[in-house]
Amino acid sequence: MSTDAAGSNIISRRRSRLGDEAMPTPSSNAPDSSPFSNDGGASPSAIERVLRGSGRRHHLPTAASPDAMDTDVAEPAAASLADCGAQSRPEGGPHASMDDAGGGGGGSGGHAPRPPLSGPRSGFRRLGLRGMKQRLLVVANRLPVSANRRGEDQWSLEISAGGLVSALLGVKDVDAKWIGWAGVNVPDEVGQQALTNALAEKRCIPVFLDEEIVHQYYNGYCNNILWPLFHYLGLPQEDRLATTRNFESQFDAYKRANQMFADVVYQHYQEGDVIWCHDYHLMFLPRCLKEHDINMKVGWFLHTPFPSSEIYRTLPSRSELLRSVLCADLVGFHTYDYARHFVSACTRILGLEGTPEGVEDQGKLTRVAAFPIGIDSDRFKRALDIDAAKRHVNELKQRFAGRKVMLGVDRLDMIKGIPQKILAFEKFLEENPEWIDKVVLLQIAVPTRTDVPEYQKLTSQVHEIVGRINGRFGTLSAVPIHHLDRSLDFHALCALYAVTDVALVTSLRDGMNLVSYEYVACQGSKKGVLILSEFAGAAQSLGAGAILVNPWNITEVADSIKHALTMTSDEREKRHRHNYAHVTTHTAQDWAETFVCELNDTVAEALMRTRQVPPDLPSRTAIQQYLQSKNRLLILGFNSTLTEPVESSGRRGGDQIKEMELKLHPDLKGPLRALCEDESTTVIVLSGSDRSVLDENFGEFNLWLAAEHGMFLRPTDGEWMTTMPEHLNMDWVDSVKHVFEYFTERTPRSHFEHRETSFVWNYKYADVEFGRLQARDMLQHLWTGPISNAAVDVVQGSRSVEVRSVGVTKGAAIDRILGEIVHSKSMVTPIDYVLCIGHFLGKDEDIYVFFDPEYPSEPKVKPDGASVSVDRRQNGRPSNGRSNSRNSQARTQKPQVAPPPPERSSSSSDHSTANNNSHHDWREGSSVLDLNGDNYFSCAVGRKRSNARYLLNSSEDVVSFLKEMAESTTPRAGGLPPGAAADYMFLDRQ
């Protein structure tokens, strides 16, 4: 037989299996013949009938269906959510009735009946929930049933058993209900009510989506955008002007569909329920749920890969989807790599802080973790003990006697690497001709999405390659490749796993791929070898026992095939032992139970953290106390407190030019002027910024400016003076400057500022991960060189490193600042109201402690004329003021409030030159404070981990509060100050 003839024969017979709709080709002469009929041309044998399957068929998950989760499996009970009814299926092939407790494992007996979804379970050991059940609402795109309408108000339901269903059956003490789309359009109310009633008996709740929503949301955004992107296939390239509009309309439909799912959840939610959202169809759902009730326990799990941030950032709706997922309490992935990619996307795109626990956004932590799914391995082992499976095993052994058997089980899908697998097998035969007639590759690849041109092309390509190889290496008695394009009976599949010498999984990208798990579970006696793609999620679990390959490297895969076929029994035993132990101890039930347990634990831990978060500022109480006081002090930070926010829209690093130009929020000019003109109110803007920045923004107001953490001070109608302690050692400046210049040059988009008493290196606009590495390297350079013996503090911000002299903090400066102000204003009336608002670094939060009348204080012995003491560690190195040292910073003691000095120095009236603040008593500032717990309000802005008493979430909240406070002063002041009316038009009162 010539090569062309053999290839043509194989292709024609393979195509006859697809049907005219999938591949319009001339029909085969033997349309009902076995897929292996070209192997000698004999009539169907017993083994051919086995492989063809005599009982109920198992249907593989479809390829790029948005519901085809990548826990790709070949048997129903261990399938992904896709096989739980969450995907379209090949036509033909009946489904098991949902009343059939045995599920879809084949028509033969031998399986213990599965309990119903709400069946009895024992207690959660970790949660201690013995004797009680927690309600679990599982929300997925598709329900685990197929619904067929039999009349106006009659429906028949058929189960589609799968991995998620099996996993949930094993979760103890959980009363689970399933919410999802039934896969059918039901426009009439009668049909909807009848289907709802029928599904309620199966503990399922339908979401009714109309055809337009399904087309735009399911086929459009999920199928055409998210699924390819998450599998590294990229966004669709369309040269049409309508592409952008298509993206927008599909995303709008996606959000509407997610809201429809949320509306159904609202109707059935009870307090304390756990809501488990599944896959990328429902990335917007956590936000919808949390906006409805912030106390809902919400988890989200992705069953596909999550791509690297460089791939994900191409998505137009990237930021909105990430923020929506972050609304969940727990976000789960199959592997650590996927979790790492997600965290990286959040840090690089949203600019949030990634931690070992997850992603933190202004004190709110979303936990991110890996939860590798498993299978019910006992079911496979039990299946091999059934007579039907034993007969299949014997027939297979007889059919392939004297030949090594290699097996591939995949959906016929672009991400499964089937052409690469077959080409590698061809190369193996080319380089090892002695193996011809001694090895056979059985490739099961069920066609999916046969109406899509790309999949039709892939199907044709696979058949042509198979035909060419069989024509080249085949004989009249045997061919090296058997390609089966139909599903197998469950017991026949288990039998194939059991007799296979080498399983070949060459996915180009796969969320998990549980075919490898199934193969290992059935290899208890034979101990075959698993060749596994490093791009399958299962490689992180089974990589130690499998031979990992890059499926794109045909030579490497071919060499691995030879290694597997010639492997010694000892090596096979060691590899199998490792994988078998993992597969049998990490089950689907463990996966589901672990996720639900972790979600409960995460919510409990979040509640504990919430109790430590300062409460929101009681604005009404703060303003009432303000009005009742006689001498008021307002201390306001600048950056991220009084500044106008800049929206970066998810761009890497944000808009550097705009953000570096700190500008006063335009809505604050009127309120701030009103507060400053009140004779009973003293306003201080206290900032780490340079003097010129404060001059530019506040020169027109009647207030006090304290620059560089309070080291420089001036009233806006006076000159700058210094409040620095005497004898401040600045010998370290030049050497630190060289280090900062060096790291600025080697870190793109970073910059540093040289101030009088400090250096600040900022890498906010640089690549986040590279910036952190550079920051760690910089700290090593600093500690081992320029500052090893210097009296400095190193203060680490989220994206910055600051080196400042010891004692340069806002808390240390405020007493000297108050002394200057009290003397300058000849203040006699005690200060009986203090409001301190700022977005301060942890090192500078000692200012909150300084004023807090309820904070324990210790007297400090201070000899006359001495400079401010410096805090040193025991080894003599200056204390490190990093932001993660909050506990130690919280213990910073404020100076002892001393009684007013009996007499002031007459020389203290001169403030025009530096250090003249030493001419009057250093305790003068704190001596005029008359505070108690009711008239002191410290407030952090956007920092939920703070020593402040209260919290405002953003600068916009600061604007609203100061507007309200300014309004309250105008009746007492007799109206607005002259010239303020034009600016102070804030009639939109909060």
KEDREN-571983 format. One line per 10 residues: their letters; for each residue x, y, z of C-alpha. Coordinates in steps of 0.05 Angstrom, whole numbers. Example, Ala and Ser with C-alpha at 12.3 -4.5 7.8 and 13.67 -1.06 7.14 Angstrom:
as> 246:-90:156 | 273:-21:143;
END
This chain:
mstdaagsni> 0:0:0 | 29:67:-19 | 36:123:30 | -15:166:-5 | -64:110:-11 | -57:91:61 | -63:164:83 | -124:175:41 | -157:112:68 | -143:132:140;
isrrrsrlgd> -167:203:130 | -231:182:96 | -248:132:150 | -230:182:206 | -273:235:174 | -331:188:169 | -333:189:245 | -343:264:247 | -407:267:209 | -424:311:150;
eamptpssna> -438:372:192 | -367:374:222 | -327:355:160 | -363:350:93 | -323:294:59 | -341:234:17 | -371:180:61 | -331:118:79 | -345:52:48 | -355:24:117;
pdsspfsndg> -388:79:157 | -401:34:216 | -333:1:217 | -286:5:276 | -238:63:281 | -184:10:278 | -212:-25:216 | -151:-4:175 | -108:-46:222 | -106:-105:176;
gaspsaierv> -174:-91:147 | -207:-145:189 | -278:-144:213 | -292:-112:281 | -259:-153:335 | -277:-159:408 | -227:-105:428 | -255:-59:375 | -324:-67:405 | -293:-53:473;
lrgsgrrhhl> -261:11:449 | -323:31:413 | -361:21:478 | -423:-20:489 | -454:17:546 | -469:89:563 | -417:137:533 | -375:185:573 | -370:252:540 | -307:292:545;
ptaaspdamd> -312:366:563 | -316:412:503 | -256:451:482 | -260:526:487 | -327:529:520 | -323:581:574 | -346:526:620 | -294:475:598 | -251:482:659 | -182:457:651;
tdvaepaaas> -186:403:703 | -190:361:640 | -212:291:654 | -238:231:617 | -290:204:665 | -352:235:694 | -344:230:769 | -276:263:769 | -289:313:714 | -284:387:719;
ladcgaqsrp> -342:433:729 | -347:431:653 | -368:359:658 | -418:376:712 | -463:404:660 | -423:468:654 | -408:459:580 | -438:441:514 | -429:367:496 | -420:327:433;
eggphasmdd> -487:310:403 | -515:241:414 | -496:204:477 | -549:199:531 | -539:226:601 | -551:190:665 | -615:209:701 | -603:253:760 | -641:202:801 | -588:151:784;
aggggggsgg> -545:152:846 | -490:117:809 | -477:175:763 | -446:169:694 | -398:113:706 | -426:65:655 | -485:18:653 | -453:-38:692 | -464:-48:765 | -412:-50:818;
haprpplsgp> -412:22:843 | -438:41:911 | -495:91:903 | -474:162:913 | -509:201:968 | -552:260:948 | -520:329:950 | -553:343:1016 | -540:275:1046 | -515:263:1116;
rsgfrrlglr> -443:282:1132 | -399:282:1192 | -369:345:1223 | -314:391:1199 | -255:372:1241 | -220:438:1232 | -280:481:1245 | -310:439:1300 | -380:443:1269 | -403:376:1295;
gmkqrllvva> -477:365:1295 | -492:425:1250 | -492:441:1176 | -467:503:1141 | -504:524:1079 | -462:527:1016 | -485:563:954 | -445:540:894 | -450:590:838 | -426:568:769;
nrlpvsanrr> -443:586:698 | -479:520:687 | -521:475:731 | -499:402:735 | -560:381:696 | -586:380:625 | -658:404:619 | -704:382:563 | -774:410:555 | -828:358:546;
gedqwsleis> -888:404:547 | -912:472:569 | -899:456:642 | -861:391:638 | -785:383:641 | -739:323:643 | -672:331:679 | -610:290:666 | -549:292:710 | -481:309:683;
agglvsallg> -437:283:738 | -368:313:745 | -310:331:789 | -342:389:826 | -405:349:841 | -364:291:866 | -321:338:907 | -381:371:940 | -412:304:957 | -353:291:1003;
vkdvdakwig> -354:358:1039 | -377:344:1109 | -428:384:1148 | -447:426:1087 | -516:434:1059 | -501:452:987 | -545:484:934 | -525:499:863 | -541:564:827 | -529:569:752;
wagvnvpdev> -556:573:682 | -594:511:658 | -567:517:587 | -635:530:555 | -674:593:537 | -740:596:574 | -776:660:555 | -844:645:585 | -862:649:659 | -898:582:658;
gqqaltnala> -837:546:633 | -792:583:682 | -835:565:741 | -840:492:720 | -765:487:710 | -752:521:777 | -797:471:812 | -765:412:778 | -695:436:794 | -713:450:866;
ekrcipvfld> -721:375:878 | -648:367:856 | -625:425:901 | -611:468:840 | -632:540:828 | -636:567:757 | -612:633:730 | -652:651:668 | -610:684:614 | -641:707:548;
eeivhqyyng> -610:690:481 | -579:759:470 | -545:757:538 | -519:687:525 | -493:707:457 | -456:768:483 | -435:743:551 | -424:668:541 | -404:661:468 | -375:731:464;
ycnnilwplf> -337:755:525 | -325:688:559 | -312:645:498 | -280:695:451 | -241:739:498 | -227:711:568 | -216:637:551 | -165:649:495 | -129:703:537 | -124:658:598;
hylglpqedr> -94:603:555 | -42:650:524 | -77:651:456 | -85:726:460 | -143:771:444 | -179:763:377 | -146:803:321 | -201:835:280 | -188:889:229 | -256:920:238;
lattrnfesq> -273:987:267 | -328:954:308 | -277:913:348 | -275:963:406 | -350:969:406 | -356:893:407 | -310:889:467 | -350:941:504 | -418:911:488 | -394:842:507;
fdaykranqm> -365:867:573 | -430:904:588 | -467:839:576 | -417:803:620 | -431:850:677 | -506:846:667 | -503:770:668 | -461:770:732 | -512:817:764 | -568:768:744;
fadvvyqhyq> -531:713:780 | -523:758:840 | -597:775:840 | -613:701:846 | -562:693:902 | -595:750:940 | -662:714:938 | -634:651:970 | -579:678:1015 | -585:669:1090;
egdviwchdy> -538:700:1141 | -478:655:1151 | -481:622:1083 | -417:609:1045 | -419:630:972 | -369:596:926 | -363:628:857 | -331:588:802 | -289:607:742 | -278:666:697;
hlmflprclk> -351:671:675 | -365:701:744 | -306:747:758 | -353:805:769 | -397:767:817 | -357:778:882 | -364:854:874 | -439:848:863 | -447:805:925 | -404:848:971;
ehdinmkvgw> -437:912:948 | -504:881:969 | -479:855:1036 | -407:866:1058 | -414:810:1109 | -425:755:1058 | -373:700:1059 | -350:698:986 | -298:654:954 | -278:652:881;
flhtpfpsse> -240:596:846 | -210:595:776 | -207:528:740 | -163:552:683 | -93:581:683 | -86:654:702 | -37:684:653 | 24:725:669 | 13:799:681 | 44:817:613;
iyrtlpsrse> -10:776:578 | -67:796:624 | -52:870:619 | -74:870:546 | -146:860:568 | -185:926:561 | -225:913:625 | -165:889:664 | -170:935:725 | -245:928:735;
llrsvlcadl> -242:852:734 | -183:849:782 | -217:895:832 | -281:855:826 | -246:790:842 | -209:823:900 | -277:836:933 | -278:762:950 | -251:739:1017 | -213:681:987;
vgfhtydyar> -187:673:916 | -165:603:896 | -124:573:839 | -100:504:820 | -27:520:825 | 21:568:859 | 42:596:791 | -29:618:775 | -36:650:844 | 31:685:834;
hfvsactril> 10:712:766 | -54:739:797 | -18:774:853 | 33:802:804 | -23:829:760 | -54:864:821 | 12:896:840 | 34:916:770 | -33:938:743 | -70:963:805;
glegtpegve> -8:984:844 | -31:944:905 | 13:910:956 | 26:836:946 | 40:797:1010 | 53:723:1024 | -20:718:1045 | -50:752:984 | -65:823:962 | -73:882:1009;
dqgkltrvaa> -112:944:991 | -111:998:1045 | -114:948:1101 | -164:901:1068 | -132:834:1054 | -157:787:1001 | -126:719:1013 | -98:685:951 | -78:612:954 | -68:549:913;
fpigidsdrf> -117:491:920 | -98:434:873 | -159:392:856 | -157:316:857 | -200:257:837 | -238:202:871 | -183:151:862 | -221:96:899 | -274:97:846 | -223:79:792;
kraldidaak> -192:24:834 | -261:-5:849 | -279:-2:775 | -220:-47:757 | -248:-101:803 | -314:-105:764 | -322:-163:716 | -335:-117:656 | -270:-81:667 | -231:-146:676;
rhvnelkqrf> -258:-171:610 | -236:-107:576 | -167:-114:606 | -159:-185:581 | -183:-167:511 | -135:-108:508 | -76:-151:530 | -93:-202:477 | -103:-149:423 | -36:-115:436;
agrkvmlgvd> 5:-174:458 | 79:-164:445 | 71:-88:437 | 81:-31:485 | 18:11:492 | 21:87:495 | -43:126:510 | -68:197:500 | -136:220:524 | -155:291:505;
rldmikgipq> -209:336:478 | -193:353:406 | -174:423:426 | -120:473:406 | -90:475:476 | -82:400:483 | -20:393:439 | -45:333:400 | -8:349:335 | 56:360:376;
kilafekfle> 46:293:410 | 37:255:345 | 95:290:311 | 140:271:370 | 118:199:364 | 135:202:289 | 205:228:306 | 214:173:357 | 198:121:304 | 245:155:255;
enpewidkvv> 303:154:303 | 287:85:333 | 263:41:275 | 272:-21:318 | 209:0:356 | 165:-2:294 | 113:-58:305 | 133:-60:379 | 95:1:403 | 26:29:390;
llqiavptrt> -3:98:406 | -77:99:423 | -102:171:417 | -172:186:441 | -192:256:417 | -266:272:415 | -281:330:367 | -312:391:400 | -341:456:374 | -346:426:305;
dvpeyqklts> -380:488:279 | -319:532:291 | -271:537:231 | -208:535:275 | -230:469:305 | -248:440:237 | -179:458:214 | -147:425:275 | -188:362:264 | -167:358:192;
qvheivgrin> -94:370:212 | -94:313:263 | -125:264:214 | -76:282:160 | -16:272:207 | -43:205:231 | -55:182:160 | 14:202:138 | 48:166:197 | 6:104:189;
grfgtlsavp> 20:103:115 | 94:111:128 | 105:62:185 | 44:17:182 | 40:-53:153 | -16:-97:130 | -21:-127:199 | -13:-65:243 | -7:11:245 | 29:51:298;
ihhldrsldf> -28:100:314 | -100:86:330 | -141:150:331 | -209:144:364 | -254:203:355 | -310:180:401 | -319:172:475 | -309:107:514 | -349:69:564 | -322:83:634;
halcalyavt> -299:12:647 | -265:8:579 | -229:73:594 | -205:46:662 | -182:-17:627 | -142:24:577 | -109:62:634 | -92:-4:668 | -58:-37:608 | -21:25:584;
dvalvtslrd> 54:26:591 | 63:101:578 | 12:157:583 | 27:219:542 | -2:287:564 | 26:343:520 | -20:402:536 | 5:468:510 | -32:502:568 | -79:468:617;
gmnlvsyeyv> -109:490:683 | -98:422:715 | -110:361:669 | -134:304:713 | -124:252:659 | -56:243:689 | -87:230:757 | -135:179:729 | -79:142:694 | -38:138:758;
acqgskkgvl> -98:115:798 | -108:56:751 | -34:36:750 | -32:1:818 | -2:-63:788 | 30:-45:722 | 66:18:747 | 69:52:679 | 105:117:663 | 73:185:657;
ilsefagaaq> 101:236:607 | 71:303:628 | 74:372:597 | 106:424:643 | 50:471:621 | -5:429:653 | -24:448:724 | -16:375:745 | 59:382:733 | 66:419:799;
slgagailvn> 35:360:836 | 61:300:796 | 125:330:769 | 170:290:816 | 145:223:790 | 129:241:718 | 176:256:661 | 165:330:648 | 170:355:577 | 162:419:536;
pwnitevads> 111:396:484 | 137:448:435 | 204:412:435 | 189:352:391 | 259:324:400 | 254:326:475 | 187:291:475 | 213:238:427 | 273:225:473 | 226:221:533;
ikhaltmtsd> 184:168:497 | 247:126:488 | 266:137:561 | 197:116:585 | 195:53:542 | 264:30:564 | 260:52:637 | 282:1:688 | 232:-30:735 | 265:3:795;
erekrhrhny> 258:73:767 | 186:59:746 | 171:36:816 | 201:98:848 | 165:145:802 | 99:110:808 | 104:107:884 | 110:182:889 | 52:197:842 | 7:142:869;
ahvtthtaqd> 15:168:940 | -4:238:918 | -64:217:876 | -93:173:929 | -85:223:986 | -106:287:951 | -178:275:931 | -231:320:902 | -268:317:968 | -206:341:1005;
waetfvceln> -200:398:955 | -271:423:966 | -269:414:1041 | -203:450:1046 | -228:509:1006 | -292:516:1047 | -252:510:1112 | -201:561:1089 | -256:609:1069 | -287:604:1139;
dtvaealmrt> -219:614:1171 | -203:673:1126 | -268:708:1143 | -256:696:1218 | -186:725:1212 | -212:784:1173 | -261:799:1229 | -205:799:1279 | -165:847:1236 | -226:891:1227;
rqvppdlpsr> -232:898:1302 | -162:927:1302 | -178:977:1246 | -194:1046:1272 | -268:1065:1266 | -290:1118:1218 | -282:1189:1241 | -347:1211:1277 | -352:1276:1239 | -413:1303:1275;
taiqqylqsk> -381:1292:1344 | -315:1321:1321 | -349:1384:1295 | -391:1391:1358 | -329:1388:1402 | -296:1437:1354 | -352:1488:1363 | -352:1481:1439 | -277:1492:1446 | -242:1559:1456;
nrllilgfns> -173:1547:1428 | -167:1498:1371 | -108:1466:1336 | -115:1432:1268 | -54:1392:1243 | -62:1370:1171 | -17:1326:1129 | -9:1343:1056 | 7:1286:1008 | -53:1239:1001;
tltepvessg> -90:1282:1051 | -102:1350:1020 | -78:1333:950 | -120:1320:889 | -120:1246:871 | -92:1226:803 | -127:1169:766 | -77:1124:732 | -129:1078:698 | -87:1016:710;
rrggdqikem> -27:1042:671 | 39:1015:695 | 67:1063:747 | 11:1114:736 | 21:1184:708 | 89:1201:737 | 90:1275:717 | 22:1291:746 | 31:1252:810 | 99:1283:825;
elklhpdlkg> 68:1353:821 | 33:1355:888 | -27:1402:883 | -77:1424:936 | -145:1395:922 | -184:1452:888 | -246:1439:929 | -207:1453:993 | -187:1525:979 | -252:1556:1005;
plralcedes> -260:1512:1067 | -187:1518:1085 | -188:1593:1080 | -250:1596:1124 | -217:1554:1178 | -152:1593:1175 | -188:1660:1184 | -221:1637:1248 | -184:1672:1304 | -196:1614:1352;
ttvivlsgsd> -164:1564:1305 | -91:1550:1290 | -78:1509:1227 | -12:1473:1214 | 4:1437:1149 | 56:1385:1170 | 90:1348:1113 | 152:1312:1092 | 153:1353:1029 | 204:1407:1013;
rsvldenfge> 193:1479:1034 | 182:1503:962 | 125:1454:952 | 88:1480:1013 | 102:1552:994 | 72:1541:925 | 8:1510:951 | -7:1547:1015 | 24:1617:1007 | -45:1650:1003;
fnlwlaaehg> -71:1621:1069 | -63:1647:1140 | -32:1584:1171 | 33:1552:1193 | 76:1509:1147 | 120:1454:1175 | 164:1423:1120 | 211:1363:1120 | 175:1328:1177 | 172:1392:1218;
mflrptdgew> 246:1409:1215 | 229:1476:1182 | 172:1521:1203 | 143:1587:1183 | 77:1625:1186 | 55:1643:1116 | 67:1716:1132 | 137:1704:1159 | 204:1672:1144 | 227:1600:1148;
mttmpehlnm> 261:1579:1212 | 290:1513:1233 | 266:1470:1291 | 322:1420:1283 | 355:1396:1347 | 423:1426:1362 | 486:1389:1344 | 450:1346:1291 | 503:1303:1258 | 498:1306:1181;
dwvdsvkhvf> 565:1276:1163 | 530:1218:1128 | 498:1260:1074 | 549:1256:1018 | 560:1181:1021 | 485:1167:1023 | 475:1213:964 | 524:1172:922 | 485:1108:938 | 419:1140:920;
eyftertprs> 446:1167:854 | 473:1098:837 | 407:1063:847 | 368:1117:812 | 411:1107:750 | 401:1032:749 | 326:1033:765 | 284:1062:708 | 230:1112:728 | 256:1119:799;
hfehretsfv> 278:1185:829 | 306:1213:894 | 298:1278:931 | 352:1310:973 | 324:1349:1032 | 359:1385:1088 | 355:1328:1137 | 338:1268:1094 | 342:1232:1027 | 281:1198:996;
wnykyadvef> 288:1147:940 | 220:1133:907 | 207:1075:859 | 131:1081:855 | 133:1088:780 | 184:1034:767 | 169:960:756 | 143:938:824 | 182:873:831 | 246:902:804;
grlqardmlq> 239:962:849 | 232:919:910 | 294:879:892 | 332:944:882 | 306:970:949 | 332:908:985 | 399:915:950 | 402:989:968 | 389:973:1042 | 447:924:1042;
hlwtgpisna> 493:976:1012 | 471:1028:1063 | 477:985:1125 | 545:957:1106 | 574:1024:1085 | 551:1096:1092 | 505:1090:1152 | 536:1031:1189 | 556:1077:1246 | 515:1139:1230;
avdvvqgsrs> 459:1167:1274 | 404:1157:1222 | 338:1122:1214 | 318:1083:1152 | 244:1090:1138 | 213:1043:1086 | 149:1062:1053 | 109:1017:1007 | 150:1043:947 | 204:1085:978;
vevrsvgvtk> 266:1085:1021 | 282:1145:1064 | 345:1159:1104 | 337:1213:1156 | 374:1236:1218 | 353:1204:1283 | 301:1245:1317 | 272:1273:1253 | 199:1252:1260 | 135:1291:1262;
gaaidrilge> 123:1270:1334 | 192:1293:1356 | 184:1360:1320 | 113:1378:1342 | 132:1399:1413 | 183:1448:1386 | 134:1472:1334 | 81:1484:1387 | 131:1523:1428 | 144:1570:1370;
ivhsksmvtp> 70:1579:1356 | 52:1590:1429 | 106:1642:1436 | 92:1676:1369 | 17:1683:1384 | 28:1698:1458 | -21:1643:1471 | -51:1643:1541 | -115:1603:1532 | -100:1528:1535;
idyvlcighf> -110:1488:1472 | -173:1449:1487 | -184:1416:1418 | -135:1381:1372 | -151:1350:1305 | -93:1313:1272 | -106:1284:1202 | -54:1254:1156 | -29:1197:1113 | 35:1189:1153;
lgkdediyvf> 87:1134:1150 | 90:1089:1210 | 153:1124:1235 | 116:1190:1237 | 54:1165:1273 | 88:1183:1338 | 52:1249:1328 | -14:1214:1344 | 16:1187:1409 | 44:1255:1428;
fdpeypsepk> -25:1287:1434 | -63:1226:1460 | -83:1243:1532 | -100:1170:1545 | -33:1143:1523 | 14:1124:1580 | 74:1170:1583 | 141:1167:1618 | 180:1227:1643 | 244:1240:1606;
vkpdgasvsv> 304:1269:1641 | 331:1325:1598 | 388:1369:1622 | 384:1442:1604 | 415:1461:1538 | 420:1389:1513 | 397:1369:1445 | 340:1321:1433 | 361:1250:1451 | 371:1199:1396;
drrqngrpsn> 341:1131:1399 | 393:1076:1387 | 390:1001:1387 | 432:961:1435 | 486:949:1384 | 494:1023:1373 | 462:1024:1304 | 406:1075:1295 | 336:1046:1301 | 304:1025:1236;
grsnsrnsqa> 239:1059:1222 | 212:1011:1171 | 137:1009:1162 | 134:937:1186 | 159:958:1255 | 92:986:1276 | 90:953:1343 | 154:986:1366 | 133:1052:1337 | 68:1049:1374;
rtqkpqvapp> 107:1046:1439 | 142:1112:1426 | 130:1156:1487 | 110:1228:1483 | 146:1280:1525 | 120:1290:1595 | 72:1349:1596 | 103:1398:1643 | 71:1457:1678 | 81:1525:1645;
ppersssssd> 148:1556:1661 | 142:1613:1711 | 179:1661:1666 | 195:1666:1592 | 263:1685:1564 | 261:1755:1535 | 306:1734:1479 | 255:1686:1452 | 221:1738:1409 | 271:1733:1353;
hstannnshh> 252:1676:1304 | 283:1699:1239 | 346:1657:1244 | 358:1583:1251 | 356:1549:1319 | 329:1609:1356 | 275:1563:1382 | 326:1542:1434 | 320:1610:1467 | 255:1592:1500;
dwregssvld> 235:1532:1542 | 230:1468:1500 | 170:1446:1541 | 129:1507:1525 | 88:1475:1470 | 63:1415:1508 | 49:1457:1569 | -11:1492:1538 | -48:1428:1521 | -113:1416:1559;
lngdnyfsca> -138:1351:1526 | -180:1293:1546 | -210:1234:1509 | -267:1276:1483 | -231:1334:1451 | -174:1299:1415 | -185:1269:1346 | -128:1234:1310 | -146:1208:1242 | -107:1167:1191;
vgrkrsnary> -123:1175:1117 | -125:1110:1078 | -82:1072:1128 | -123:1020:1165 | -64:996:1205 | -51:1058:1245 | -40:1085:1315 | -92:1138:1301 | -159:1137:1336 | -201:1143:1274;
llnssedvvs> -199:1132:1199 | -218:1169:1135 | -212:1127:1072 | -187:1178:1023 | -171:1251:1010 | -241:1259:983 | -268:1242:1052 | -221:1294:1081 | -249:1346:1033 | -320:1329:1054;
flkemaestt> -304:1333:1128 | -267:1399:1124 | -322:1429:1083 | -372:1410:1136 | -327:1437:1191 | -316:1502:1154 | -391:1511:1144 | -402:1504:1218 | -354:1561:1234 | -386:1613:1187;
pragglppga> -444:1632:1233 | -396:1646:1290 | -348:1684:1245 | -404:1729:1220 | -400:1704:1149 | -344:1687:1101 | -279:1725:1106 | -267:1779:1054 | -247:1752:987 | -266:1680:1003;
aadymfldrq> -336:1681:973 | -312:1667:902 | -274:1606:924 | -319:1582:978 | -380:1561:938 | -394:1494:968 | -469:1495:971 | -469:1420:954 | -466:1406:1028 | -450:1336:1049;
END
